[in-house]
Amino acid sequence: MSSLALAFAALCLMPLFAFAQSDQGRIVGAVRDPNNAVVPGAIITVHNERTGEERTVTTNEAGLYQVTALKPATYTVTVAAQSFKTTKTTEVQLNVGQELTLDLMVQPGLAETVDVVSSAELALDTSSASMTANVNPREVAGLPLNGRQLSQLYLQAPGALNSGSGTFGDIRFNGRAVEQNIVRYDGVEGTAIIDASPGNLNGEVPSPFRLQSSLENVQEFRVESSNYAAEYGTGTGGQVNVVTKSGGNQFHGSVFEYLRNDALDAPNFFDNIIGQKSPLRLNQFGGSAGGPVIKGKTFFFLSYEGYRLRAGINSTEAVPGDAARICAPAPNGVPCVEANGGASRTLALLPAFRDPHAVIVSTGTGTNLFDVAQLQANAAVNENAYAFRLDHKFNAKHSAYFRFFRDNGNNIQPEGVSGRRVNFVANPQNGVAAFQSILSPTLLNEIKVGYNSVFTRTNGIARSIPGIDLSAAAINISGNTANFAIAGQGTSAGTSNPGGLIRANSATNGRG
């Protein structure tokens, strides 16, 4: 057998003594009687109230139990023991990445069930010294957010600071660099994908790229900002674990529309200078749906979010004036444009630096070669975010799920007062497939494969000047666009297609 096969077999069969399933949770505790004596051999059943899935374990000689690799959800926990009444604890909320301690008490008696409403979510978590923040489904859906940016909810974590616009690339945790932040979706790292949640394509091409999911696709998440466990070894900043929504035994859905436009806004400072209010049309809309395909066995969830922005941008720049066309000597005797055969062609390029609709404002003395121009141009952002998840339960021991989301977006931005525009296109996507087997009450195996990819493109405008082929002045190296610059103004001469493929594969095996 090859060394690779041996390594894979060892990985799949290795007991997971440490809790290292960042996208899941577990419930641990002890079972005692009214005299505080432990109850060994008690049968613990954990029931997922949304999907109907159940897990069963038995307390050991010390009366202790643990149920690992549970999906974040609301559970009902039932304990049954010989010579004791059956105790049922409802509304047990398990969050992502949480180790929930739930101690249970049973009463002597027969053929009777005692119902208890859990208050475990109010208890202090003493199982870890890490500084964390759990944002539950109610908070994800209810907290107001400007632009519905998921990353703004990361500021709930201790030590989080917004150092800019509130997007993921502007959030620092305890003073650490933003490049050290890590985001995982259902346990699959997605930090290396462009941040293209609706409205977040800002015309820049940052590195590394980052991806965010639509809020309609997010169930809850957990932020570890300090003192986290060794399992989070890929970065020293904030560790964000996002769990996406899944379907259940009941059909549910949502529809939404958010609107902003300039009719509802007051003019800003620059609008007052130009004497014209900047146009604004912003629409965010979409919906979601989830439910059973086969009740108690197969579930689906899908979501869509659209983003349409039309906004005005005011630009002020220094541009070559009419006097720059005249070859008048400078004070040092050097002509402003050399008298050669190419001068006339160079001069023909100067009008391209200024849109005919640009307004020339007054300037000081000594600036006769340049004018100061102002222009109000329009920018446009169009995005469509899609998500799909399918969960299937083969039997009581084996289950699997597949989840995929993708964002198609483009951002059209004006280039100053030139009248030219640049179109930035991005298509990030993230997916995961997982298979879980419960081999025994104390042994489980999970295999998970993740997929990330991104395609980006920046469309420039090739220049057309009689006798000069500017496209020959630019070459593409390693996917980057080369720029041919004149007087500080870039002229993109082609199309770049930077992009990459990042594969994240993991296999974990747990023993309770």
N, C-alpha and C positions, 0 to 999 in steps of 0.2 A: 504494500500500500504506500502511496506517495506521502511525502511529508506534509503536503498541503491538505490531503484528505485526513491525515491523522490530526492535524491542527484543527480542522473544522469539526471533526468528531469530538475532540476534547472540549471545544468551545460549546457545542450543543449539550454536552453531558455534564458540564461543570456546574456544581451547585451554586446558587446565588445567595450567599449568606448575608451580603449587604443589600440593602434596599436601593436599587439603582434603576428604577423604572420611572423616569421623570414625567411621563405622560399619563401615569396611572396612580393608584393609591392603594392603601391597605388598611385593614381594621384589625387591631390587636386588643387584647384585654384578658381579664380573668373572670371566672364564674365562681361566686360565693353564695353561701346560704346566710340566713339572718344572724347567725352566730359568727360570721366572718370566716367560716371554715371554707376551704377551697372544695370545689366539686369536680373531681376527675371523671372523664368518660362522658361528659355532657356533649350533646350533639348541637352544633351551631349551624344554622342555615341563614345565609345572606341572600336576600331576594331583591333584584333590581326592579324598582317600581315602574320604570319606563318600558323596559324590554321584556321583563318577566324572567330573565336569566337568574339562575340560582347556583350557589356554591355551598358545599357542606364540609365542615371540618369537625374534629373531636378534640376536646380539651385533654391535655396531657396529665401526668401524675400531679403536677403542681397546680392544676386547674387553669392553665393558660391556653390561649388559642391565638391564631393569627390567620387571616385570609388575605392573600397577596394578589397582586396583578388585577385589581378591580378598576373598572372604568369610573371616572368621576360621575356621580349620580346620586340620587336619593334612594336609600335602601331601607328595607325592613329586616331586622335581625331577630331570629327566633331561636330560643334555647330550650332544649328538652332534656330532662334527666330523670332517671328512675327514682320514684318516690317524691318527685317534685312537680309542682304545677308548671305547665308550659308558659314561658314568658315571651311576649312579643313586643319588641321595641320598634316603633315606626318613626318615619321622618328623620332617618339618620343621614345627614348630608356629608358626603365624602368629596373633598376637593382634589384637584389635580396635584400630584406629588405629595399628598398628605399621608402621614401615618396617624390614623385616628385611634386613640385609646378609648375603648368602650367597655367598661367593667359592668358586668351583668349580675343581678341578684335574683335568685330563685327562691320561691316559697314552698314549704312542705305541703303536700297535697296530691290529689289524683284527679285526672279527667277534668281539668279546668285550665283556662287560659287567662293570663294576666296581661293586659295591654298597657304599655308604657310609651309616652311620647318623649322622644330623645331631646336632650339639651346639650348634646356633645359638642355642637359647633360653638357653644359659648365657653367651653373649657379651654384652659391654657395648654398649649402644646409644649410639653416638657420633653419630647423625644428628640429635639434638635435645638442647637444653639444658633442656627442660621437666622439671619434677618430676612423675613419674607413678607410678601403681600399676596393674598389670594383674592382675586376678583371673580365673584360668582356670577351665574347667569342673570340674576336679577339686576346686579350692578352693570353688567355689560349692556343689558337692554335699556336700563333706566337712566344712567348718568348722562347728562348733556355733554356733547362733544362738538366742537367747531370743526366741521368738515368730516365728521364721523371717522376720525383717525384713531385706530386701535392703539397706536403708540402713546397717545395722550393718557390712556389709562395706566400705562407703566409708571406714571408719576405717583401712583398710589403707594409705591414701594418705599421703604425707609431709605434715605440717602439719595433719592432720585432728584435730579435737577434738570430743568429745561434750559438749555443754553442757546436756544434759537427759536425755530418756528414750532417746536413740539413734535416734529417727525422723529423717527427712530434714530436718524443720524445726528440729532441734536440733544439726545438725552444721555446724561452722565450719571453714573451711580457711584456715590462716595468719592467723587473726584477722579475716577479712572477714565481713561480715554474711551471715546465712543467706539473706536475700532475693536475694543475688547469685549463689547456686548455680544451675546449669543442668543439666538432665537431658535426654538424648536417647535415644529408643528407635528403633533401626535408622535413625539419622540424622534422625529427626523429633523436634523439641523437644516435650517433654511436661511442662515445668515448670509450666505454668499450669493443671494439672489436679489435683484434690484427691488428697491422699495417702490412698488407700483400699486399700492392700494389706491382706491379711487380718489383722484385729486392730488396725488403726491408726485406725479411726473412734473418736475419743476424745470425741465429743460437742461438739467445738468446730467452728466454721465459720471456719477461717483464710483469710486472703487474702494472696497468691494461693493458690488450691487446688493440690494436688500429687497426683500419681498414682505408685504403685509397682506393679510387676508381681510376680506370684507367683514364687517361686524355681523352680518347676517349668517356668516359661516362659523362664528366663534361661540362656543358654549361657555368657556371660562378659561382663565390662565393663572399662572403663578409666577411671581418674580422673586428670584433669590438675589439679593443685593449685597450680601456680605456673610462671611463665615459659613459658606455652603460646603457640602460634602465633596470628597475627592472625585466623585463621579462626574462633577462639572469641571473637567480639566482642560477644556478647549479655549478658555478665555478667563481673564481676571475681572471683567466688568460684570454687568448684570446678566443673570441667566433667566431667560423668559421661556416658559413652557406653556404652549397654547394647545388646548384641546378643542377640536372641531365638533360641530353638532352631528348627531346621528338620529335616525328615525326610531320610532317606538311602536307600541301596539295601538296607539291612538294617532289619527291623522291631525296634523297641525300645520299652520302656515302663517305667512305675514305678507303684507303689501305696504309700501311706504313711498312717499314723495316729499322731498324737501326743496324749497324754492327760495332763492334770493335774487333780487334785481335792483338796478339803480333807482327805480321809482321809490324804493323804501329806504334809500341811503341818502345821507347829506353829502354835499361836495367836500372833498378833502382840500388840504392846503394847496396842492399843485393844480387841482381843478379850478380853484379860484384865480390862480395866476393866468391860466389859459383862457378862462371864461367859459369853459365847457365841462360838464360833468362826465366823468369816465363811464363808459357803458359797462354794464355788468348783467350777465344772465347766467345764473347757476342753478342747475337742476341735478339732484341726486334722487334716484328712484330705483325700485327693484322689489324683490320679494323672495320668499322661500317656501318650501313645502317638504313635508316629511311624513312618514307613516309606514305601515306594514305592507310588504308584498305578499308574504305568507305570515299570518299572525303567529307570534311567538317563535318565528324561525328566521324570516328574512325581512330586513328593514332598509328603507332608502331615505336619503335626504339630499336636496338640491337647493341651490340659491343662485341669485343673479343680482348684481348691482351695476347700475349705469351712472355715469358722471359726464355732464355736459357743461362746459364753462366757456363763456364768451366775455372777455374783459378787455378794457382799454388800458394801455400802458403809455405813460408820458415819458418821453426821452429828451434829453438835452445834451448836445454834443457840439464840439468845434469841428467845422468842415471847411475844406478849401473854398475860399471866396473867389469872386470874379477876378480880383487882382492877381491871383495865383496863376492865371493864364498868361499874364504878361511877363516876358523875360526881362524884368528890370533888375539891375545889379544890386546886390546887397551892400551894406556899408563896407565890407571887406573886399569888395570888387568881384566876388564870385557870383555869377548869374544864378538865379533861382532854378532855372531849367537849362541844361546844356543845349547848345544849338547843334543838334545832330539829327539824323534821319528819323530817329524813333521818338523825338520830343513831341511831335504832333500827335502821335498815337497815345503817348502817355497823357497828354493834356485831354484827350478824348475820354479818358477814364474818369476825370474829376467829377463830372455831373452825376456819376453813379453813386457818389457818396452822400447825395442829398435827395430826398423824395420831393417831388414838385409841390406837395402839400405841406412841407415843413415851413414853419414860420421863423423868419430871421429876427432875432432880438438885438437890441442895441448893445454895443460893447465899448470898451475903453479905447484909448489911443494906442497906436503901435500894433494894432491887430488887423491891418488892412489886407493881409494875405489870407486871413481866416474869418469866417462868420460863425456865430453861435446860433444854432438852429434848434427849434423845439418841434416835436411831432407827437401827436396822439395816434397810436396805431393799435390794432386789435390783436389779441392773443386768443388761442383756442386750445382747449383740452378735451379730448374724447376718450373715455375709458369704458370697458365692459369687463366685469369680473364674474367668472363662473366657478361654481364648486359643485362637486358630486361625491356622495359617499354611499356605499352599499355594505351592510353588515349581514352576515349569514351564520346561523348556528346549525352545524351538521348534526350534532347530538349533544348529550349532556357533557361530553368531554372535549369536543373539538369545535372551534369557531374561527371565523376569519372575517376580515374587512378590507375594503379597498377604498381609498379616498384620493381625489385629484382636484386641484384647482389651478386656474389659469387667468391671467389678466392680459387683455389686449388694449394697449393705450398708445395715443400719440399726442404730442405737445407741439403746437405751432407757435413760435415766438418771433417777434420782430427783431431785426438787428439795428438797434438805435434809430437814427433818423434817415437811414439809407432807403427805407421802403422794402428792403429785402427781408425774407423770412426763412427760418430754419425749422425743419420738421424732425422732431426726435420721436422715434418709434421704439417701443419695448413690449416684449411678449414673454414675461416670466411665468414659470409653472412649477408646481411642487406636487409630488404624489407619494403615496405609501401603500404597501400591501403587507398585511400581517396575518400570521396563522398561529393560533394558541391551542395547546393541548394540555389538559389536566390529567396527568398520568396517574396521580393518586392524590388523596387529600393533602399530602405534604410535598408533592413534587409536581411541578408544571414546567412546560417548555414553550417558549415563544420565539418565533422567527419573524423578523421584520426587515423589509427592504424599502429603502427610500429613493426617490428620484427628484433631482432638481435640474432645471435648465433655464437658460435665458437667451433670447435673441434681441439684439438692439440694432438700430440703424439710425444714422443721422444723415438726412438729405440736405445737401447744400445746393447753391445755385451757381452753375458754371457761368463765368463771365464771357461776354461776347464783345470783343474789341477788334475792329478791322486791322488785319495784319498781325495780330498777337494771339497766339493760342495759349491761354492761361492754363488749360487743363494739362498741358505738357509740363507745367512747372510743379505739379503735385504728383506724388506717388504714395501708394498705400503700403505701409510696412506693419506687419503683425496686426492687421485689422484696425489700425489707427489712421485717421484722416490727416494728411499733411496740408498745411495752410500756406497759401502764397499771400504775403502781407504787403500792403502799400499804405504808407502814412498811418500806420497803426490800425488800419481796418482790415480784418481778415476776409479773404474771399475763398470760400470752400470750393474746391475744384472737382469734387466727385462725391461718392457715397462710401461710407465706411460700414463695415459689418462686424464690429467687435462682439464677442460672445464667448460662451464657454459651457462646458458640461461638467457638473459636479455630482458624483454618485456617492451616496451615503448608505452603507450596508451595515446591519448589526444583527446579531443573534444573541439572545439571552436565555438562560435556563435558571429556574428558581426552585429552591427547596424551602418550604416553610418550617 
